């Protein structure tokens, strides 16, 4: 015989309430465990990300230190083997109306005609008057000249380069020492062909380069095709 003074219905009710309390306590405990787990996992991810960022920052200076040596050399940065130069102070710049006898072919500077050859990427098929072409050099242009010994393929490639380069001009020139020569005011080089790397370096350095006596002077409005 039970000594519990409660009625069977009351006992069942109390037992049910006790189970509910246990279930709530268990649910709360599980929820706390889940939250703690999530917080811990999130902290772990943040720590991993922070360490990865620190490693990246440490590695960055080393990579930056390598960068300059791995940077490709620009065309104007390399030396121009075989480049001949003349003292600009000894290259006179008087305007004359007659012919001038120059000590080099093609001429690199000196007295010249008051009218320049148009040099806005002009490709001439005939020889030019020296006195007009020298005036173009004074304006900062590069003059590409070639003889009949220059391969046609090289002549075509050079003509394409000149055609897209303001402050440059090109023409045949018989009597020069090399098959293909490049001339700027006070500077000249003989190249092996259109693919010679010195071609790009010469253009990069001397088209409106520091040797130019009259930088910014026009290359249009002068003498056209002879």
C-alpha positions in Angstrom: 0.0 0.0 0.0 1.4 3.5 -1.0 2.1 6.0 1.8 1.9 8.9 -0.7 -1.1 11.0 0.5 -1.5 12.4 -3.0 -4.2 11.0 -5.3 -3.0 8.9 -8.2 -4.0 11.7 -10.6 -1.9 14.2 -8.6 1.0 11.8 -8.6 0.9 11.5 -12.3 0.7 15.2 -12.7 3.7 15.8 -10.5 5.6 13.1 -12.4 4.8 14.7 -15.7 6.0 18.1 -14.5 9.2 16.5 -13.2 9.9 15.0 -16.6 9.2 18.4 -18.2 11.8 20.0 -15.9 14.3 17.3 -16.7 13.7 17.7 -20.5 14.1 21.5 -20.2 17.3 21.2 -18.3 18.6 18.7 -20.8 17.7 21.0 -23.7 19.3 23.9 -22.0 22.5 22.0 -21.4 22.6 20.8 -25.0 22.0 24.4 -26.2 24.8 25.6 -24.1 27.2 23.0 -25.4 26.2 23.9 -29.0 26.8 27.6 -28.4 30.2 26.9 -26.7 31.2 24.7 -29.6 30.2 27.3 -32.2 32.1 30.0 -30.3 35.1 27.8 -30.0 35.0 26.9 -33.7 34.6 30.5 -34.7 37.5 31.6 -32.6 39.6 28.8 -34.2 38.8 30.1 -37.7 39.6 33.7 -36.7 42.9 32.6 -35.3 43.7 30.6 -38.4 42.8 33.6 -40.6 44.9 36.0 -38.5 47.9 33.7 -38.6 47.6 33.4 -42.4 47.4 37.2 -42.7 50.5 37.6 -40.6 52.4 35.0 -42.7 51.4 36.9 -45.9 52.6 40.2 -44.4 55.9 38.6 -43.5 56.3 37.1 -46.9 55.4 40.3 -48.8 58.7 42.2 -48.1 60.7 39.3 -49.4 58.6 39.2 -52.6 58.9 43.0 -53.0 62.7 42.7 -52.6 62.7 40.3 -55.6 60.5 42.5 -57.8 63.1 44.9 -59.1 65.4 42.1 -60.4 62.5 40.4 -62.1 61.1 43.5 -63.8 61.7 43.3 -67.6 64.2 45.7 -69.1 62.5 48.4 -71.1 63.8 49.1 -74.6 65.3 52.5 -73.7 67.1 51.0 -70.6 69.6 48.9 -72.5 72.9 50.1 -74.0 73.1 50.8 -77.8 76.2 49.0 -79.0 78.1 50.8 -81.7 76.4 54.2 -81.1 78.4 57.1 -82.4 78.0 60.5 -80.8 79.1 64.0 -81.7 79.5 67.0 -79.4 76.3 68.9 -79.7 78.0 72.2 -79.0 80.1 71.8 -82.1 77.1 71.1 -84.4 76.1 74.5 -85.7 72.5 75.4 -86.3 72.5 78.3 -88.7 69.8 78.5 -91.4 71.3 78.6 -94.9 69.8 78.6 -98.4 72.6 76.8 -100.2 74.1 73.3 -100.0 76.1 72.2 -97.0 79.0 69.7 -97.0 78.6 67.5 -94.0 81.5 65.4 -92.7 79.4 62.3 -92.2 76.7 60.4 -94.2 73.9 60.7 -93.3 74.6 64.0 -91.5 73.8 64.1 -87.7 73.5 67.9 -87.5 74.9 71.2 -88.6 73.7 74.2 -90.6 70.6 73.5 -92.5 67.8 74.8 -94.7 65.1 76.9 -93.0 62.5 74.4 -94.2 62.4 70.9 -92.6 61.3 67.6 -94.1 57.9 66.5 -92.8 58.7 64.0 -90.1 55.4 62.9 -88.7 55.9 59.2 -89.5 56.8 59.9 -93.1 58.2 57.1 -95.3 59.9 58.6 -98.4 60.6 56.5 -101.4 63.3 58.8 -102.8 66.5 60.3 -101.3 66.0 63.5 -99.3 68.0 66.7 -99.4 70.4 66.6 -96.5 69.9 70.2 -95.6 66.1 69.7 -95.1 66.4 66.3 -93.2 69.0 67.8 -90.8 66.3 70.4 -89.9 64.0 67.6 -89.0 66.7 66.1 -86.7 66.8 69.5 -84.9 63.1 69.1 -84.1 63.8 65.8 -82.4 63.1 63.3 -85.1 64.8 60.0 -85.8 65.9 59.5 -89.5 66.0 55.9 -90.8 68.1 55.4 -93.9 68.9 52.4 -96.0 70.8 51.4 -99.2 69.9 48.9 -101.9 71.8 46.3 -99.9 69.1 46.3 -97.2 66.7 43.3 -97.4 63.2 44.2 -98.6 61.6 42.5 -95.5 63.7 44.7 -93.2 62.8 47.9 -95.1 59.1 47.0 -94.9 59.3 46.4 -91.1 61.1 49.6 -90.5 58.7 51.5 -92.7 55.8 50.1 -90.6 57.5 51.3 -87.4 58.2 54.8 -88.8 54.7 55.0 -90.1 53.2 54.7 -86.6 55.9 56.9 -84.9 55.5 60.7 -84.9 58.8 62.5 -85.1 60.4 60.0 -87.4 61.1 59.7 -91.1 62.6 57.2 -93.5 64.3 57.4 -96.9 66.9 55.6 -99.1 70.4 57.0 -98.8 73.2 55.8 -101.1 76.7 56.2 -100.0 76.3 55.6 -96.3 78.6 53.0 -94.7 75.9 50.6 -93.5 72.9 49.0 -95.2 70.6 50.3 -92.5 71.4 53.3 -90.3 69.5 55.3 -87.6 70.3 59.0 -87.0 69.2 61.6 -84.5 70.8 65.0 -83.7 74.4 64.2 -82.7 73.8 60.4 -82.6 74.0 57.6 -85.1 74.1 53.8 -85.3 74.3 51.1 -87.9 72.0 48.1 -87.2 71.9 44.6 -88.6 68.2 44.6 -89.5 64.7 45.6 -88.5 64.7 43.1 -85.6 67.9 44.3 -84.1 67.0 45.3 -80.5 69.0 48.5 -81.0 66.3 49.8 -83.3 63.7 49.9 -80.4 66.3 51.4 -78.0 67.3 54.1 -80.5 63.7 55.1 -81.1 62.8 55.1 -77.4 65.9 57.2 -76.5 66.0 59.7 -79.3 62.5 60.4 -80.6 62.0 63.8 -78.9 64.9 62.8 -76.7 67.2 64.9 -74.5 69.5 65.6 -77.5 66.7 67.6 -79.3 67.8 71.2 -79.8 64.2 72.4 -80.4 61.9 70.0 -78.4 58.2 70.3 -79.4 58.9 72.0 -82.7 56.5 70.8 -85.3 57.2 68.0 -87.8 54.4 69.0 -90.2 54.0 71.9 -92.5 57.5 71.5 -94.0 58.7 70.0 -97.2 56.8 67.0 -98.5 57.7 64.2 -100.8 60.4 65.3 -103.2 
